[in-house]
Amino acid sequence: MFNPQTLKKDFPIFTHRPDLVYLDSAATALKPQMVIDAEQEYLEQHSTNIARGLYPLAEQTTEKFEKARETVARFIGAQSPQEIVFTSGTTASINLVAQLLEHGILPGQNIVVTEMEHHSNFLPWKELAARKNIEFRIAPIDADERIDLAALAKLVDRETAIVAFSAVSNVLGTINPVQEITAQVKQKNSQALVLVDAAQAIAHIPIDVTEWDADFIAFSAHKAFGPTGVGVLYGKQALLETLSPVTFGGGMVLDACAPTTLYQAIPTRFEAGTPNIGGVIALGAALDYISATSLADIRLHELSLIEYAVQKLQETFRDTIRIIGPQSIQERSGIIAFTLANIHPHDIAHLLGEQNICVRAGEHCTAPLHRALGLSATTRISFSIYNTEQDVDRLVDELKKIVLLLK
């Protein structure tokens, strides 16, 4: 049975900081002991490179690394581990796709993103459009702060090369209908490529890349209880096989001396140099941890917390609080961003931090979204499996003190 108090014991940070209320998992999730152990085991017992060594220790490391690739593929429903490229994070994955596709962008084409994107899924496309001197189109959000699907449909045409959007907004908490959006794009233009930023989805809702039918999906290990410095790029195998590498070096080449250089098969040709081996192995452990915990149970727990927190905040602060994002709890992930009583979010975050309550404040790397909402900043809380209603109660109690102090 899902019990956050029991699960909390899996995370050693709470042993060191028993009074911690961690409400910033959208920035980075805490790490369970089995993930820490997996990376530590690599460092202590293996610590060799992958792919190159012919001695048993290096071969064991390669086997562990590739097993993690298989775990990732299985977790997201990929058809083959060859569709999984390891990077340093979501940002690196999206930038890699922009580089891979750049040579194929033609004059007169356009790129479409949405108003709610994190800068990591906004700036690479804006810069690519500028370099290629093509149109950069931004789909707005609707009155309920979801992607305006009708407006998005109008922006996609026969000249659209790429459509990029988030599965889950890192500020609004909006869970976007990925399958519906992808189908809509492909119906308008079957040649348009779709990239989904799944950073805020990977540890919160099920991902089936076959159902989603997106051409590329990007996410980070550290959003899913894994280490920082590790990311995943999923790409459809048939598409990846048509693309040439853009980063060059060791491990990704078959014949560097051939008149036309010969490169390794996918995904190796996109993984030049030595990767974060221990981190990739730990990512495999993190996804195993999520699977063992059950995404369905995680989702039910987060829904319960969102409902409790929204109700508690609205009842306590009434007309002085503005909670952004969809009104429907079912359309939200475990993220709640708000403004409160004309108090700057930075002041709220600082004062909460002094009480060992961790929240995020600012634009959250979504300046276009905040401008659209007419906000300079918001305070953001984000839940995970180790959060409880008692965490929400402590948050609200401290917020009441802050309002009295700063009013």
Secondary structure, DSSP 8 states (H G I E B T S, - for coil): ---HHHHHTT-THHHH-TT-EE-BTTT-----HHHHHHHHHIIIII---SSS--SHHHHHHHHHHHHHHHHHHHHHT-S-GGGEEEESSHHHHHHHHHHHHHTT--TT-EEEEETT--GGGTHHHHHHHHHHT-EEEEE-B-TTSSB-HHHHHHH--TTEEEEEEESB-TTT-BB--HHHHHHHHHHH-TT-EEEEE-TTTTTTS---HHHH--SEEEEEGGGGTS-TT-EEEEE-HHHHTT---SS-STTSEEESSSSS-EE--TTGGG--S---HHHHHHHHHHHHHHHHH-HHHHHHHHHHHHHHHHHHHHHHHGGGEEEES-S-GGGB-SEEEEEETTB-HHHHHHHHHTTTEE-EEE-TT-HHHHHHHT-S-EEEEE--TT--HHHHHHHHHHHHHHHHHH-
